[in-house]
């Protein structure tokens, strides 16, 4: 994915509210399933991670993206933005 597409997705995600919150128990199979369901429905989602350790948040983001074959768009503070194109994409990315 090129930088223009990532910038476009970041701009779309700016108005989104977090659809999934990861609490103290961390990344459980049920949380992964919920993220997967939301990616299928929306393609672009925002997730809030309730953990103050940046390295833990980054490892969670990496694990989510590898498990669900998604793309990490942005990580700022406690929020991460994830994108995965649907079989019939709703979001048209710029070339």
Steps between C-alpha positions, in 0.01 A plus 500: 500500500643837402522812714219676312257216579608496866453877527154467344400224745632704795282792390194272479573355844526842664123518559460136606433395857670189641287193427706263715668562834775275629506500879726365772462137390672582172455340162273199548348283224164670555658844446666377178162365385332834574769690306456257209122553497542877498761488223258295289225754560698824469845427345652788701471500878642673804592295808576637846755314711487565875870449566754772574798300370570599138696181424203287614265700276737463205529124553119473518469695175753272331324188627159625386628582152681169458209294631232676294713584194426868548708815455602729784416855392585702809586473868468809713458501874263227610333469160590293198348508152475179299394441140413185309339511156180303463433265210275778365682815622292790632800731526665594171869570557681768296769377263 
